[in-house]
Amino acid sequence: MMRNIKMVVFDMAGTTVDEGNLVYKTLHKTLISNGIHCTLADVLTQGAGKEKRNAIVDIISFLNAPITIEAIDQIFIQFLQELAEAYRNTIVFPQKNAESLFEILHQKNILIVLNTGYDSVTAHSLLAKLNWEIGVTIDYLVTASDVINGRPNPDMILLAMKQFEISDPSTVAKVGDSIIDIEEGKNANCGLVVGITTGAHNTKQLASAEPDFIIDNLEELLSYIQ
């Protein structure tokens, strides 16, 4: 069944941006260096898609590791520093078919919004690396820095809707590579919520959040948008 969609809200890393899970590899490295013994799978399962300080809290809580709030704050600061350095030295790419999909959506007069659990500085640095311009390549960017409540709360999607004076959430689609992306879309009552297998979570994990559809490639989204 095709949906009448006016705006698509895409996650960034793992969905529209291919950075080889650099953010979660860096977070894993930071946690290990601070004596938090975990696996990359733990980081992906518990932290994917979340505002990154909240991700650290949830990962540590999952591991039942004794730690103070002050230590969590220090880990978060260290992580941001290490991530900024990692991105400076890493080439990132558009996810396969991302740019061609953006062009087709714009031809259909469908708005393109990126949202992310990254802070504003990190998100804008990624856009610069990709030469993606707000108002040209995409229409809007919402980051975890722009709202009070991060995912799975719908605040970022609601802010994007407000920006473009969209009152009916059934005309909004959400696409993401993590369970929390799907939960965010459902909490915003989006008319179409799609999981994609190119990032943090696999088909089985995505299916557990009950999206409307799961795709393996961004171009498949066109099959569901009128």
C-alpha positions as CSV (number, residue, x, y, z in Angstrom):
1,M,0.0,0.0,0.0
2,M,1.4,3.4,-1.0
3,R,1.2,6.3,1.3
4,N,0.6,10.0,0.6
5,I,3.8,11.5,2.1
6,K,4.8,15.2,2.3
7,M,8.0,14.8,4.3
8,V,10.5,12.0,5.0
9,V,12.6,12.2,8.1
10,F,15.8,10.1,7.7
11,D,18.3,9.1,10.3
12,M,21.9,10.0,9.4
13,A,24.7,7.5,10.3
14,G,23.8,4.0,9.1
15,T,20.8,5.2,7.1
16,T,21.8,8.0,4.8
17,V,25.5,8.3,5.8
18,D,27.9,5.5,5.5
19,E,30.6,6.0,8.2
20,G,31.3,2.3,8.9
21,N,29.7,2.5,12.4
22,L,32.6,4.8,13.4
23,V,30.5,6.5,16.1
24,Y,29.8,3.2,17.9
25,K,33.3,1.9,17.4
26,T,34.6,5.2,19.0
27,L,32.1,4.9,21.8
28,H,33.2,1.3,22.5
29,K,36.8,2.4,22.5
30,T,36.0,5.2,25.0
31,L,34.1,3.0,27.3
32,I,36.9,0.3,27.3
33,S,39.5,3.0,28.1
34,N,37.5,4.0,31.1
35,G,37.3,0.5,32.5
36,I,33.7,-0.3,31.2
37,H,34.1,-3.8,29.8
38,C,31.6,-4.3,27.0
39,T,31.4,-5.5,23.4
40,L,30.7,-3.6,20.3
41,A,27.5,-5.6,20.1
42,D,26.5,-4.2,23.5
43,V,27.1,-0.7,22.3
44,L,25.1,-1.2,19.1
45,T,22.2,-3.0,20.9
46,Q,21.8,-0.5,23.8
47,G,23.1,2.7,22.3
48,A,22.2,2.9,18.6
49,G,20.3,6.0,17.5
50,K,20.2,7.6,21.0
51,E,21.5,10.9,22.1
52,K,25.0,9.9,22.9
53,R,25.1,10.8,26.6
54,N,21.9,8.9,27.1
55,A,23.4,6.0,25.1
56,I,26.4,5.9,27.6
57,V,24.0,5.9,30.5
58,D,21.9,3.1,29.0
59,I,24.9,0.9,28.1
60,I,26.4,1.3,31.6
61,S,23.0,0.6,33.2
62,F,22.6,-2.6,31.0
63,L,26.1,-3.7,32.2
64,N,25.2,-2.9,35.9
65,A,28.6,-1.2,36.1
66,P,29.0,1.0,39.3
67,I,29.8,4.5,38.2
68,T,29.1,8.1,39.3
69,I,27.3,10.8,37.3
70,E,30.6,12.8,37.3
71,A,32.4,9.8,35.6
72,I,29.6,9.5,33.0
73,D,30.0,13.2,32.2
74,Q,33.7,12.8,31.8
75,I,33.3,9.7,29.5
76,F,30.8,11.7,27.4
77,I,33.3,14.6,27.0
78,Q,36.1,12.3,26.1
79,F,33.9,10.5,23.6
80,L,33.0,13.8,21.9
81,Q,36.7,14.7,21.6
82,E,37.6,11.3,20.3
83,L,34.7,11.2,17.8
84,A,35.7,14.7,16.5
85,E,39.2,13.5,16.0
86,A,38.0,10.2,14.3
87,Y,35.8,12.1,11.9
88,R,38.6,14.5,11.0
89,N,40.7,11.6,9.8
90,T,38.0,9.5,8.2
91,I,36.3,9.7,4.8
92,V,32.5,9.3,5.0
93,F,30.2,8.5,2.1
94,P,26.6,8.9,1.2
95,Q,24.7,5.6,1.8
96,K,24.1,3.8,-1.4
97,N,21.4,5.5,-3.5
98,A,20.9,8.3,-0.9
99,E,21.6,11.2,-3.2
100,S,19.6,9.8,-6.1
101,L,16.7,9.2,-3.7
102,F,16.9,12.8,-2.5
103,E,16.7,14.0,-6.0
104,I,13.6,11.9,-6.8
105,L,11.9,13.0,-3.6
106,H,12.5,16.6,-4.4
107,Q,11.1,16.1,-7.9
108,K,8.0,14.8,-6.2
109,N,7.9,17.9,-3.9
110,I,8.5,15.8,-0.9
111,L,10.5,17.4,1.9
112,I,13.8,15.8,3.1
113,V,14.7,16.1,6.7
114,L,17.7,14.5,8.5
115,N,17.6,13.8,12.2
116,T,20.1,12.3,14.5
117,G,21.2,11.4,18.0
118,Y,24.4,13.4,17.3
119,D,24.9,16.9,18.7
120,S,24.7,19.8,16.3
121,V,28.4,20.3,15.8
122,T,29.0,16.6,14.8
123,A,26.0,16.5,12.5
124,H,27.0,19.7,10.7
125,S,30.6,18.4,10.3
126,L,29.2,15.3,8.6
127,L,27.1,17.4,6.2
128,A,30.2,19.4,5.4
129,K,32.2,16.3,4.6
130,L,29.5,15.1,2.3
131,N,29.0,18.5,0.7
132,W,25.3,18.3,1.6
133,E,23.7,21.7,1.9
134,I,20.6,22.5,3.9
135,G,18.1,24.1,1.4
136,V,19.8,22.3,-1.5
137,T,20.6,18.6,-0.9
138,I,18.2,18.4,2.1
139,D,15.5,20.7,3.5
140,Y,16.2,20.6,7.2
141,L,18.4,19.1,9.9
142,V,17.3,18.3,13.5
143,T,19.8,17.1,16.0
144,A,19.7,16.0,19.6
145,S,21.0,19.5,20.6
146,D,17.8,21.1,19.2
147,V,15.3,19.3,21.5
148,I,14.8,18.6,25.2
149,N,13.8,15.0,24.8
150,G,15.8,12.7,22.5
151,R,14.6,9.4,20.9
152,P,12.4,7.5,21.3
153,N,10.5,10.6,22.1
154,P,9.1,12.3,19.0
155,D,10.4,15.8,19.6
156,M,12.8,15.9,16.7
157,I,10.1,14.9,14.2
158,L,7.5,17.2,15.8
159,L,10.0,20.1,15.5
160,A,10.5,19.3,11.8
161,M,6.7,19.2,11.3
162,K,6.4,22.6,13.0
163,Q,9.2,24.0,10.8
164,F,7.2,23.2,7.6
165,E,3.7,23.7,9.1
166,I,2.7,20.1,8.7
167,S,-0.1,19.2,11.2
168,D,-1.0,15.7,10.0
169,P,1.6,13.1,11.0
170,S,0.1,10.6,8.6
171,T,1.8,12.6,5.8
172,V,5.3,12.0,7.4
173,A,7.6,9.1,6.9
174,K,10.4,8.1,9.2
175,V,13.3,5.9,8.0
176,G,16.1,4.6,10.3
177,D,18.5,1.8,10.9
178,S,17.8,1.2,14.6
179,I,15.0,0.1,16.9
180,I,14.9,3.5,18.5
181,D,14.4,5.2,15.1
182,I,11.3,3.0,14.6
183,E,10.0,3.8,18.1
184,E,10.5,7.5,17.4
185,G,8.5,7.3,14.2
186,K,5.7,5.4,15.9
187,N,5.6,7.8,18.9
188,A,5.2,10.7,16.4
189,N,2.3,8.8,14.8
190,C,4.1,8.9,11.4
191,G,2.0,7.5,8.5
192,L,4.9,5.4,7.4
193,V,7.7,3.9,9.6
194,V,10.5,2.1,7.8
195,G,13.5,0.2,9.1
196,I,16.6,-0.2,7.0
197,T,19.2,-2.9,7.4
198,T,22.3,-0.8,6.4
199,G,23.3,0.2,9.9
200,A,23.1,-0.7,13.5
201,H,20.4,-3.3,13.7
202,N,19.6,-6.4,11.6
203,T,16.3,-7.5,10.2
204,K,15.3,-9.5,13.3
205,Q,16.1,-6.6,15.6
206,L,14.3,-4.1,13.5
207,A,11.3,-6.4,13.2
208,S,11.0,-6.5,17.0
209,A,10.0,-2.8,16.9
210,E,7.2,-3.6,14.4
211,P,7.9,-1.0,11.6
212,D,5.5,-0.9,8.6
213,F,8.2,-2.2,6.4
214,I,11.9,-3.2,6.4
215,I,14.1,-2.4,3.4
216,D,17.7,-3.3,2.5
217,N,18.3,-0.3,0.2
218,L,17.1,3.3,0.2
219,E,15.7,3.1,-3.3
220,E,13.1,0.6,-2.1
221,L,11.4,3.4,-0.2
222,L,9.9,4.6,-3.4
223,S,7.7,1.5,-3.6
224,Y,5.8,2.8,-0.5
225,I,5.5,6.5,-1.3
226,Q,2.9,8.0,-3.5
